[in-house]
Amino acid sequence: MKRRFGADVELVQGGGGVFEISVDGRLVFSKKELGRFPTEDDIAGLGSAWGALEA
């Protein structure tokens, strides 16, 4: 993530099977809401989410 998007990534351990990805404090993916883990396309799209949040 650092090389591709210039992003620092931190794993924050949670509980209850919740898997969420936030960019600058904004939720961009939630397994809890969608009922599934992210696909490769979802992860590739995080670069777009990062850029949209920086604009």
C-alpha positions in Angstrom: 0.0 0.0 0.0 2.9 2.4 0.8 4.6 1.9 -2.6 1.4 1.8 -4.7 -0.7 4.5 -3.0 1.8 6.2 -0.6 -0.4 5.1 2.3 0.6 4.0 5.7 -1.4 1.0 6.7 -2.2 -0.1 10.3 -3.9 -3.3 11.4 -6.3 -2.7 14.3 -7.5 -6.0 15.9 -11.2 -6.1 16.4 -13.7 -8.7 17.4 -16.8 -10.4 16.2 -15.6 -11.1 12.7 -15.8 -7.4 11.7 -13.4 -6.4 8.9 -13.4 -2.8 7.9 -11.1 -0.6 5.9 -11.0 3.2 6.6 -9.0 5.9 4.8 -8.3 9.0 6.8 -10.9 8.0 9.3 -13.6 7.4 6.6 -15.1 3.9 6.2 -14.5 2.7 2.6 -15.3 -1.0 3.1 -17.2 -2.9 5.7 -17.6 -6.7 5.8 -20.2 -6.2 8.4 -22.4 -4.1 6.1 -21.8 -6.2 2.9 -21.6 -9.6 4.5 -18.4 -10.5 2.6 -14.7 -9.9 2.4 -13.4 -7.5 -0.2 -12.7 -8.8 -3.7 -9.5 -7.9 -5.7 -11.6 -5.3 -7.5 -12.7 -3.8 -4.1 -9.1 -3.5 -3.0 -7.9 -2.1 -6.3 -10.7 0.5 -5.9 -9.3 1.7 -2.6 -6.7 3.7 -4.5 -9.7 5.6 -6.1 -11.2 6.1 -2.6 -7.9 7.5 -1.3 -7.7 10.0 -4.2 -11.4 11.0 -3.8 -10.8 11.7 -0.1 -7.7 13.8 -0.8 -9.5 16.0 -3.3 
